[in-house]
Amino acid sequence: MSLISPQEVIQLAYITELDPSMIKSEVIHTCELKYIKPILSPPLYEDVISNIPHYSFLISDYIQPCLAFYVKYSIMNQQLLETSQYTPGSDPNLSPVLVEVSTVVQLPGQHRRDALREVLVIARYWETLLYEYVITQNYSLYERPPARIVAGFRISKN
C-alpha cells in the first residue's frame, strides 16, 4: 500500500488537470523508498506503512505534500516528452480540461530546467518540514542517520 494515490499527487502538486493514469504506482513507490524512507528511517517508515491510521496526521500534513512534489519532480521530464503523443485515457470527461501539451513539449531546455528546479525546491522545503516534525515528535522507532564523512568533514543531521 502506498502513502499517496495518483489523485492526491495531482491535487497537491499540480495546477492543471492531469489524467491520474499518467502517474504510475511504481513511480510513487520508488519515490517513497528514495526520499521518504531515509527521512523517517527504516524502522519508523515500516511502522508508518503498517499502521497508516495511527500516523494519519504525519501522512496527510507532512509525508504526502513532500512525496507529491518528489513524484512530480521524478516524472516531469517524462510527462513533457511522452505527452506530445498523449491520447486521453479511459475517462473522456478529462479530455476537455487537459492542457494542450504540444506547446508544453516545445519549451526551451532552460525553461524546463527552471521548472524542474522550482519543483525540486518545493519538494526539499517539504522534506525539511517533514524531517523537523519527525525530530520534534520523538518517535521511538526513529533512528537518526549515521554521520557521513564528506571531503574530510563529518556531516550529520541534528
Backbone as CSV, one residue per row, in Angstrom:
resi,resn,N_x,N_y,N_z,CA_x,CA_y,CA_z,C_x,C_y,C_z
1,MET,0.840,-1.185,0.000,0.000,0.000,0.000,0.883,1.245,0.000
2,SER,0.473,2.209,-0.762,1.229,3.441,-0.900,0.715,4.513,0.061
3,LEU,1.561,5.464,0.342,1.196,6.561,1.240,0.449,7.681,0.533
4,ILE,0.347,7.590,-0.803,-0.349,8.615,-1.574,-0.870,7.989,-2.861
5,SER,-1.991,8.478,-3.314,-2.573,7.993,-4.566,-2.230,8.961,-5.697
6,PRO,-2.350,8.513,-6.950,-2.125,9.446,-8.063,-3.037,10.678,-7.987
7,GLN,-4.286,10.486,-7.581,-5.204,11.622,-7.457,-4.709,12.616,-6.413
8,GLU,-4.150,12.109,-5.301,-3.637,13.004,-4.264,-2.376,13.733,-4.746
9,VAL,-1.540,13.055,-5.532,-0.368,13.719,-6.112,-0.823,14.900,-6.964
10,ILE,-1.822,14.666,-7.802,-2.340,15.727,-8.679,-2.920,16.872,-7.860
11,GLN,-3.704,16.524,-6.855,-4.339,17.542,-6.017,-3.309,18.412,-5.296
12,LEU,-2.230,17.808,-4.820,-1.248,18.543,-4.027,-0.172,19.248,-4.853
13,ALA,0.228,18.670,-5.989,1.416,19.174,-6.676,1.164,19.773,-8.045
14,TYR,-0.021,19.646,-8.575,-0.279,20.146,-9.928,-1.287,21.281,-9.903
15,ILE,-1.143,22.176,-10.859,-2.072,23.285,-11.013,-3.169,22.905,-11.999
16,THR,-2.788,22.222,-13.067,-3.743,21.844,-14.106,-4.230,20.419,-13.897
17,GLU,-5.315,20.094,-14.576,-5.850,18.731,-14.534,-4.877,17.787,-15.226
18,LEU,-4.851,16.583,-14.760,-3.971,15.569,-15.318,-4.672,14.233,-15.193
19,ASP,-4.503,13.383,-16.157,-5.084,12.052,-16.103,-4.320,11.253,-15.047
20,PRO,-4.978,10.777,-13.991,-4.282,10.034,-12.935,-3.535,8.794,-13.435
21,SER,-3.956,8.243,-14.561,-3.263,7.059,-15.076,-1.851,7.395,-15.553
22,MET,-1.531,8.682,-15.686,-0.183,9.086,-16.099,0.810,9.002,-14.937
23,ILE,0.311,8.859,-13.725,1.187,8.731,-12.557,1.157,7.275,-12.117
24,LYS,2.216,6.589,-12.410,2.301,5.150,-12.160,2.614,4.866,-10.694
25,SER,2.010,3.794,-10.182,2.242,3.407,-8.789,3.700,3.062,-8.546
26,GLU,4.381,2.564,-9.565,5.796,2.225,-9.419,6.632,3.476,-9.145
27,VAL,6.271,4.584,-9.756,6.985,5.840,-9.528,6.740,6.317,-8.098
28,ILE,5.498,6.236,-7.654,5.176,6.640,-6.284,5.967,5.790,-5.293
29,HIS,5.958,4.486,-5.505,6.666,3.583,-4.593,8.172,3.868,-4.592
30,THR,8.729,4.093,-5.765,10.155,4.403,-5.867,10.486,5.693,-5.108
31,CYS,9.642,6.711,-5.252,9.869,7.973,-4.538,9.737,7.792,-3.029
32,GLU,8.810,6.957,-2.608,8.695,6.666,-1.171,9.994,6.086,-0.636
33,LEU,10.514,5.100,-1.371,11.736,4.435,-0.915,12.959,5.346,-1.019
34,LYS,13.020,6.149,-2.063,14.187,7.011,-2.288,14.200,8.242,-1.381
35,TYR,13.048,8.850,-1.143,13.016,10.124,-0.423,12.412,10.032,0.979
36,ILE,11.313,9.330,1.144,10.599,9.325,2.422,11.228,8.365,3.432
37,LYS,11.537,7.165,2.997,12.096,6.164,3.922,13.370,6.646,4.609
38,PRO,14.333,7.256,3.876,15.532,7.751,4.583,15.234,8.865,5.595
39,ILE,14.239,9.680,5.327,13.889,10.757,6.261,13.312,10.161,7.548
40,LEU,12.405,9.198,7.370,11.747,8.602,8.533,12.637,7.600,9.258
41,SER,13.577,7.019,8.565,14.424,5.894,8.983,13.628,4.606,8.728
42,PRO,14.325,3.539,8.370,13.618,2.294,8.019,12.631,1.774,9.081
43,PRO,12.982,1.754,10.375,12.001,1.232,11.344,10.719,2.070,11.423
44,LEU,10.855,3.392,11.439,9.664,4.244,11.506,8.870,4.146,10.212
45,TYR,9.545,4.132,9.078,8.860,4.000,7.789,8.020,2.721,7.758
46,GLU,8.592,1.609,8.172,7.860,0.335,8.179,6.660,0.397,9.114
47,ASP,6.802,1.075,10.238,5.683,1.214,11.167,4.585,2.102,10.581
48,VAL,4.983,3.164,9.898,4.004,4.047,9.252,3.222,3.266,8.202
49,ILE,3.917,2.484,7.383,3.258,1.675,6.346,2.302,0.661,6.968
50,SER,2.698,0.097,8.102,1.883,-0.940,8.760,0.723,-0.366,9.558
51,ASN,0.833,0.877,10.001,-0.186,1.485,10.872,-0.619,2.844,10.348
52,ILE,-1.062,2.890,9.122,-1.420,4.155,8.475,-2.411,4.985,9.299
53,PRO,-3.487,4.405,9.849,-4.421,5.237,10.631,-3.765,5.913,11.841
54,HIS,-2.797,5.245,12.456,-2.114,5.809,13.624,-1.294,7.047,13.255
55,TYR,-0.815,7.100,12.032,0.037,8.195,11.586,-0.679,9.121,10.599
56,SER,-1.973,9.221,10.674,-2.737,9.968,9.668,-2.306,11.436,9.568
57,PHE,-2.031,12.093,10.690,-1.610,13.497,10.636,-0.233,13.623,9.990
58,LEU,0.700,12.788,10.390,2.040,12.789,9.800,1.948,12.573,8.296
59,ILE,1.129,11.635,7.890,0.997,11.317,6.468,0.356,12.470,5.703
60,SER,-0.797,12.931,6.163,-1.538,13.943,5.398,-0.872,15.317,5.408
61,ASP,-0.252,15.691,6.513,0.278,17.050,6.625,1.763,17.184,6.300
62,TYR,2.485,16.080,6.271,3.929,16.160,6.022,4.405,15.225,4.914
63,ILE,4.079,13.946,5.024,4.586,12.985,4.044,3.972,13.215,2.668
64,GLN,2.664,13.347,2.581,2.017,13.471,1.269,2.446,14.722,0.497
65,PRO,2.515,15.900,1.104,2.994,17.048,0.316,4.431,16.851,-0.178
66,CYS,5.289,16.328,0.670,6.673,16.079,0.280,6.719,15.053,-0.854
67,LEU,6.028,13.960,-0.676,6.023,12.887,-1.665,5.408,13.340,-2.983
68,ALA,4.348,14.129,-2.935,3.686,14.599,-4.158,4.652,15.400,-5.031
69,PHE,5.426,16.280,-4.414,6.353,17.089,-5.213,7.556,16.286,-5.679
70,TYR,7.981,15.293,-4.906,9.054,14.422,-5.405,8.570,13.544,-6.554
71,VAL,7.324,13.108,-6.511,6.766,12.344,-7.637,6.706,13.242,-8.871
72,LYS,6.200,14.442,-8.699,6.129,15.376,-9.827,7.523,15.631,-10.388
73,TYR,8.481,15.868,-9.521,9.858,16.107,-9.955,10.401,14.900,-10.723
74,SER,10.095,13.713,-10.244,10.625,12.490,-10.848,10.067,12.202,-12.232
75,ILE,8.840,12.633,-12.493,8.214,12.277,-13.776,8.018,13.459,-14.710
76,MET,8.428,14.629,-14.313,8.121,15.828,-15.096,8.700,15.769,-16.510
77,ASN,9.960,15.423,-16.647,10.551,15.336,-17.981,9.863,14.264,-18.824
78,GLN,9.577,13.131,-18.218,8.872,12.081,-18.948,7.516,12.573,-19.423
79,GLN,6.810,13.272,-18.557,5.498,13.783,-18.945,5.614,14.743,-20.121
80,LEU,6.587,15.625,-20.069,6.738,16.594,-21.153,7.059,15.900,-22.471
81,LEU,7.865,14.867,-22.428,8.239,14.167,-23.652,7.150,13.216,-24.139
82,GLU,6.573,12.474,-23.219,5.591,11.465,-23.614,4.232,12.047,-23.953
83,THR,3.866,13.161,-23.364,2.538,13.702,-23.611,2.405,14.341,-24.980
84,SER,3.493,14.487,-25.703,3.366,15.003,-27.063,2.598,14.018,-27.934
85,GLN,2.557,12.763,-27.504,1.792,11.744,-28.216,0.599,11.290,-27.387
86,TYR,0.230,12.106,-26.408,-0.820,11.728,-25.460,-2.188,11.627,-26.120
87,THR,-2.854,10.568,-25.812,-4.260,10.442,-26.157,-4.994,10.234,-24.849
88,PRO,-6.144,10.853,-24.681,-6.848,10.751,-23.407,-7.085,9.304,-23.014
89,GLY,-6.983,9.056,-21.723,-7.159,7.710,-21.181,-8.602,7.275,-21.187
90,SER,-8.941,6.460,-20.242,-10.252,5.838,-20.208,-11.361,6.800,-19.802
91,ASP,-11.034,7.971,-19.304,-12.052,8.917,-18.855,-12.217,10.048,-19.863
92,PRO,-13.199,9.951,-20.756,-13.384,11.006,-21.764,-13.772,12.350,-21.166
93,ASN,-14.255,12.377,-19.930,-14.624,13.638,-19.292,-13.405,14.503,-18.999
94,LEU,-12.211,13.883,-18.873,-10.995,14.658,-18.617,-10.482,15.360,-19.866
95,SER,-10.780,14.839,-21.011,-10.217,15.345,-22.264,-10.363,16.851,-22.447
96,PRO,-11.536,17.448,-22.224,-11.671,18.885,-22.476,-10.834,19.771,-21.553
97,VAL,-10.457,19.272,-20.362,-9.760,20.131,-19.418,-8.255,19.891,-19.403
98,LEU,-7.775,18.964,-20.182,-6.342,18.720,-20.227,-5.622,19.852,-20.955
99,VAL,-4.420,20.147,-20.498,-3.618,21.197,-21.129,-3.229,20.743,-22.531
100,GLU,-3.186,21.676,-23.452,-2.704,21.363,-24.795,-1.196,21.160,-24.681
101,VAL,-0.771,19.907,-24.640,0.615,19.607,-24.316,1.574,19.788,-25.476
102,SER,1.102,19.892,-26.688,2.027,20.039,-27.805,2.836,21.324,-27.673
103,THR,2.282,22.345,-27.028,3.037,23.573,-26.823,3.977,23.443,-25.631
104,VAL,3.579,22.671,-24.627,4.420,22.494,-23.451,5.696,21.760,-23.814
105,VAL,5.599,20.765,-24.665,6.750,19.958,-25.034,7.812,20.791,-25.736
106,GLN,7.417,21.867,-26.384,8.358,22.676,-27.138,9.056,23.740,-26.287
107,LEU,8.938,23.655,-24.985,9.630,24.599,-24.118,11.134,24.504,-24.321
108,PRO,11.822,25.624,-24.326,13.286,25.579,-24.404,13.856,24.835,-23.196
109,GLY,15.020,24.247,-23.388,15.653,23.460,-22.338,15.820,24.208,-21.033
110,GLN,16.212,25.484,-21.113,16.413,26.265,-19.894,15.104,26.440,-19.125
111,HIS,13.995,26.610,-19.820,12.705,26.756,-19.142,12.315,25.461,-18.450
112,ARG,12.580,24.331,-19.116,12.299,23.041,-18.482,13.150,22.867,-17.231
113,ARG,14.431,23.207,-17.322,15.318,23.091,-16.161,14.850,24.005,-15.033
114,ASP,14.425,25.216,-15.379,13.924,26.136,-14.357,12.672,25.581,-13.684
115,ALA,11.768,25.032,-14.462,10.543,24.448,-13.906,10.880,23.268,-12.997
116,LEU,11.777,22.410,-13.442,12.205,21.275,-12.610,12.837,21.762,-11.309
117,ARG,13.668,22.770,-11.415,14.334,23.316,-10.233,13.309,23.856,-9.241
118,GLU,12.285,24.527,-9.730,11.250,25.066,-8.843,10.505,23.950,-8.119
119,VAL,10.188,22.885,-8.839,9.502,21.749,-8.218,10.403,21.106,-7.169
120,LEU,11.691,20.988,-7.477,12.636,20.409,-6.528,12.775,21.276,-5.275
121,VAL,12.776,22.576,-5.431,12.847,23.477,-4.274,11.644,23.254,-3.360
122,ILE,10.468,23.111,-3.941,9.265,22.874,-3.139,9.360,21.521,-2.439
123,ALA,9.801,20.494,-3.161,9.944,19.162,-2.568,10.919,19.192,-1.394
124,ARG,12.036,19.868,-1.564,13.034,19.942,-0.487,12.528,20.749,0.706
125,TYR,11.721,21.770,0.427,11.101,22.528,1.523,10.233,21.594,2.367
126,TRP,9.383,20.801,1.691,8.534,19.854,2.415,9.356,18.779,3.112
127,GLU,10.478,18.393,2.497,11.368,17.414,3.137,11.914,17.974,4.445
128,THR,12.312,19.224,4.443,12.813,19.864,5.661,11.733,19.913,6.729
129,LEU,10.517,20.293,6.340,9.416,20.324,7.307,9.132,18.933,7.877
130,LEU,9.141,17.924,7.005,8.908,16.552,7.449,9.996,16.119,8.425
131,TYR,11.227,16.354,8.078,12.344,15.972,8.943,12.241,16.673,10.308
132,GLU,11.989,17.971,10.312,11.872,18.709,11.565,10.714,18.198,12.412
133,TYR,9.600,17.878,11.769,8.445,17.359,12.503,8.779,16.015,13.135
134,VAL,9.398,15.128,12.384,9.749,13.804,12.905,10.675,13.948,14.116
135,ILE,11.646,14.845,14.023,12.582,15.062,15.139,11.842,15.564,16.377
136,THR,10.949,16.536,16.210,10.259,17.114,17.369,9.269,16.157,18.013
137,GLN,8.798,15.171,17.265,7.813,14.230,17.813,8.457,13.121,18.649
138,ASN,9.754,12.977,18.554,10.464,11.948,19.316,9.856,10.559,19.149
139,TYR,9.596,10.175,17.916,9.078,8.831,17.648,10.085,7.803,18.145
140,SER,9.609,6.825,18.902,10.524,5.837,19.489,11.219,4.983,18.429
141,LEU,10.601,4.778,17.283,11.196,3.950,16.234,12.134,4.730,15.307
142,TYR,12.164,6.028,15.453,13.022,6.834,14.585,14.486,6.619,14.942
143,GLU,15.291,6.423,13.915,16.737,6.295,14.089,17.423,7.425,13.331
144,ARG,18.232,8.186,14.027,18.968,9.261,13.361,19.925,8.662,12.343
145,PRO,20.067,9.324,11.194,21.004,8.796,10.196,22.437,8.882,10.714
146,PRO,23.262,7.909,10.348,24.654,7.963,10.800,25.388,9.124,10.125
147,ALA,26.377,9.634,10.808,27.189,10.714,10.248,27.980,10.181,9.063
148,ARG,28.201,11.045,8.081,28.993,10.688,6.904,30.226,11.572,6.869
149,ILE,31.249,11.067,6.222,32.456,11.854,6.005,32.417,12.346,4.556
150,VAL,32.390,13.686,4.384,32.370,14.293,3.066,33.547,15.254,2.993
151,ALA,34.461,14.982,2.076,35.650,15.817,1.872,36.390,16.061,3.184
152,GLY,36.447,15.023,4.012,37.174,15.133,5.274,36.401,15.738,6.420
153,PHE,35.137,16.134,6.188,34.313,16.722,7.241,33.232,15.733,7.664
154,ARG,32.969,15.656,8.949,31.911,14.792,9.465,30.586,15.533,9.320
155,ILE,29.669,14.951,8.561,28.371,15.576,8.297,27.294,14.736,8.992
156,SER,26.471,15.392,9.824,25.349,14.691,10.453,24.182,15.658,10.551
157,LYS,22.975,15.104,10.458,21.780,15.919,10.629,21.459,15.975,12.106
158,ASN,21.163,17.143,12.601,20.830,17.288,14.021,19.374,17.478,14.212
